[in-house]
């Protein structure tokens, strides 16, 4: 798979017959939560999912290498002329968003994924941010906390192995990783920010592990709903949950036509996509 050639201008989105076409990209199935959120808001939207099984995981890569992979994955999606591109990955947003926007905008709007620290802090209670070890304690995350925490007590919780376990739908590994992160989460925490898109796929398991007996129901904040809504706003499209479920689903695997990876079907979000919009 190759990225768009250097010197090639951004591809101009074309909407045929008024249909909305939305692309999402990630190294793996972390984009499922945002994809399902888009599908719920616009069942009639055509979706392009661009994954990178040849290059995953992106997390251990250098920022330069990750950016090169992200540009290639974005280029594969852009060739299908979407109206907007969602970067369904926190790590790719951190390292590659400026390069993606420089390559594709203004013709193709690019929406990044940022941990929902601001709405979580608005609740007023102690907050925990579950994130990958690479993100936890990083200048990027610390900057978001300083900018958006608004005085709330915030604990950063590293979750080694959780994203990889979710990616492969490894039940035992997910259970172990969630338990380890829950043990690092203070008992007083009332809100957990899911700082990796993969974590939203196991949100209820995280809630069950962190919830303290007798305490108010734990609040979880993911990014999928906000990202989906922002993508529609950027292209001037309104949510229409009651629209006919006629949207198509195209899956690209390192630039090649494919289908949803088998582990995706272990999650409600993946099963929703297969049931409503079978890959073609």
C-alpha positions in Angstrom: 0.0 0.0 0.0 1.3 3.4 -0.9 0.4 6.9 0.4 -0.7 9.6 -1.9 2.3 10.7 -4.0 4.2 13.7 -2.8 3.0 16.8 -4.6 -0.4 15.3 -5.2 -3.2 17.7 -4.1 -5.9 16.6 -1.7 -8.8 14.6 -3.3 -12.0 16.6 -3.6 -15.0 14.9 -1.9 -17.9 14.2 -4.2 -21.4 13.4 -2.8 -23.4 11.4 -5.3 -27.2 11.8 -5.1 -26.9 13.5 -1.8 -25.6 10.4 0.0 -23.1 10.9 2.9 -19.8 9.0 2.6 -17.7 8.8 5.8 -14.3 7.2 6.1 -12.6 6.0 9.3 -9.1 4.9 9.8 -7.0 3.1 12.4 -4.4 0.4 12.6 -7.0 -2.1 13.8 -10.5 -2.4 15.2 -10.3 0.5 17.6 -12.3 2.4 15.1 -15.4 0.2 15.7 -16.9 2.4 18.4 -16.8 5.5 16.3 -18.0 3.6 13.2 -21.0 2.2 15.2 -21.8 5.8 16.4 -21.8 7.1 12.9 -24.0 4.2 11.8 -26.5 5.0 14.5 -26.6 8.7 13.6 -26.8 8.1 9.9 -27.9 4.5 8.9 -27.9 5.7 5.3 -24.3 6.8 5.2 -21.8 4.9 3.1 -18.8 3.9 5.3 -15.2 3.2 4.3 -13.1 1.6 7.0 -9.3 1.7 6.4 -7.3 -0.5 8.6 -3.6 -1.5 8.6 -3.1 -5.1 9.6 0.3 -5.1 7.8 1.6 -2.4 10.1 -0.2 -2.9 13.4 0.3 -2.2 16.2 1.1 1.5 15.6 1.8 2.3 19.3 5.4 1.0 19.4 6.4 2.7 16.2 8.3 5.9 16.1 6.2 9.1 15.4 7.8 9.3 11.9 7.0 5.7 11.0 3.5 5.9 12.5 2.8 9.0 10.4 4.0 7.3 7.3 1.6 4.4 7.9 -1.2 6.7 8.8 -0.8 8.7 5.6 -0.9 5.5 3.6 -4.0 4.3 5.3 -5.6 7.7 4.8 -4.6 7.7 1.2 -6.4 4.4 0.6 -9.5 5.8 2.2 -9.3 9.1 0.3 -9.2 7.2 -3.0 -12.9 6.3 -2.3 -13.8 10.0 -2.3 -15.3 10.3 1.2 -16.8 13.6 2.5 -14.9 13.4 5.8 -12.2 11.2 7.4 -12.2 10.3 11.1 -8.9 9.3 12.7 -10.4 6.6 15.0 -7.2 6.3 17.1 -5.8 8.4 19.9 -2.2 7.6 19.1 -2.5 8.4 15.4 -4.2 11.7 16.4 -1.3 12.6 18.6 1.4 12.0 16.1 -0.1 12.1 12.6 -3.0 14.5 12.7 -1.0 17.6 11.5 0.5 15.6 8.6 -2.9 14.2 7.6 -4.5 17.6 7.6 -1.7 19.1 5.6 -2.0 16.4 3.0 -5.8 16.2 2.8 -7.5 19.4 3.9 -9.3 21.6 3.0 -10.9 19.3 0.4 -11.2 16.4 2.8 -11.9 17.4 6.5 -10.0 15.3 9.0 -11.4 14.7 12.5 -9.1 13.5 15.3 -9.9 11.6 18.4 -9.1 13.2 21.8 -9.8 11.8 25.3 -13.0 13.2 26.7 -11.3 15.0 29.6 -13.3 18.2 29.5 -16.8 16.6 29.8 -15.4 14.2 32.4 -14.0 17.0 34.6 -17.3 18.9 34.3 -18.9 16.3 36.6 -16.8 17.6 39.4 -15.7 14.2 40.9 -12.3 12.6 40.9 -11.4 11.4 37.4 -9.2 8.5 36.2 -7.9 8.4 32.6 -7.3 4.9 31.4 -4.8 5.0 28.5 -2.0 3.1 26.9 1.4 3.2 28.7 2.8 5.3 25.9 0.1 7.9 26.4 0.0 7.9 30.2 2.2 10.6 31.6 3.0 11.9 28.1 3.3 15.7 27.4 0.3 15.3 25.2 -2.0 13.9 27.9 -0.6 16.2 30.6 -1.3 19.1 28.3 -4.9 18.1 27.9 -5.3 17.7 31.7 -3.8 21.1 32.3 -6.1 22.6 29.6 -9.4 20.9 30.3 -9.4 19.3 33.8 -10.6 22.6 35.4 -9.3 21.8 38.8 -10.7 18.2 39.0 -8.5 15.6 40.6 -7.1 13.4 37.8 -5.3 10.1 38.1 -3.5 8.7 35.0 -3.9 4.9 34.8 -1.7 2.9 32.4 -3.3 -0.1 30.9 -0.5 -2.3 29.5 -1.8 -5.0 27.1 -5.4 -3.9 27.2 -5.6 -2.5 23.6 -3.8 -5.6 22.2 -6.1 -7.9 24.1 -9.2 -6.1 22.8 -7.8 -6.1 19.3 -7.5 -9.9 19.3 -10.7 -10.5 21.4 -8.6 -12.4 23.9 -11.0 -12.8 26.8 -8.5 -13.9 29.3 -6.1 -11.2 28.5 -8.8 -8.5 28.6 -9.9 -9.7 32.0 -6.4 -9.6 33.3 -5.6 -6.2 31.9 -8.8 -4.7 33.1 -8.3 -6.1 36.6 -4.7 -4.7 36.7 -5.8 -1.2 35.7 -8.7 -1.3 38.1 -6.3 -2.1 40.9 -4.5 1.2 40.1 -7.6 3.2 40.0 -8.4 5.1 43.3 -11.5 4.0 45.2 -12.8 7.6 45.2 -12.9 7.9 41.4 -16.4 8.7 40.1 -15.5 9.0 36.4 -13.3 7.1 34.0 -12.1 8.6 30.7 -11.5 5.8 28.1 -8.3 7.3 26.6 -7.9 4.6 23.9 -10.6 3.9 21.3 -10.2 0.1 21.9 -11.3 0.5 25.5 -14.8 1.6 24.4 -15.4 -1.9 23.1 -15.1 -3.3 26.6 -16.6 -0.3 28.5 -19.1 -2.3 30.6 -16.3 -4.7 31.7 -14.3 -1.7 32.8 -17.3 -0.2 34.7 -17.9 -3.5 36.5 -14.2 -3.7 37.5 -14.0 -0.2 38.9 -17.5 0.2 40.4 -17.3 0.2 44.2 -20.2 -1.4 46.2 -22.6 1.2 47.5 -21.1 4.0 45.4 -23.0 5.9 42.7 -22.9 4.4 39.2 -19.5 5.0 37.7 -19.5 7.4 34.8 -17.6 6.5 31.7 -16.6 9.0 29.0 -15.5 7.8 25.6 -15.0 9.8 22.4 -17.0 7.9 19.8 -20.3 9.8 20.0 -18.6 13.2 20.0 -16.3 12.3 17.1 -19.2 11.0 15.0 -21.3 14.1 15.7 -18.3 16.4 14.9 -17.8 14.6 11.6 -21.4 15.3 10.5 -21.1 18.9 11.6 -18.0 19.5 9.6 -19.7 18.4 6.4 -23.0 20.1 7.2 -24.9 16.8 7.5 -27.6 16.4 10.2 -28.1 13.3 12.3 -31.0 11.2 11.0 -31.2 8.0 13.1 -34.5 7.1 11.4 -33.1 7.1 7.9 -33.3 3.9 5.9 -30.4 1.5 6.7 -29.1 1.5 3.2 -25.6 2.7 3.8 -22.8 0.5 2.3 -19.7 -0.7 4.1 -16.3 -0.9 2.4 -13.4 -2.4 4.3 -9.7 -1.8 3.3 -6.9 -3.9 4.9 -3.6 -2.1 4.3 -5.1 -0.8 1.0 -6.6 -4.1 -0.1 -10.4 -4.7 -0.3 -11.4 -7.1 2.5 -13.9 -7.7 5.3 -14.2 -6.9 8.9 -11.5 -8.8 10.9 -12.9 -11.8 12.7 -12.2 -10.4 16.2 -14.5 -7.4 15.4 -17.5 -9.8 15.5 -16.8 -10.5 19.2 -18.2 -7.0 20.0 -21.6 -5.5 19.7 -20.3 -2.7 17.5 -18.8 -5.2 14.9 -22.0 -7.3 14.9 -24.1 -4.2 14.3 -22.1 -3.3 11.2 -22.2 -6.9 9.8 -26.0 -7.1 10.5 -26.9 -3.7 9.1 -24.3 -3.2 6.4 -22.7 -6.4 5.2 -19.2 -5.9 3.8 -19.1 -6.1 0.1 
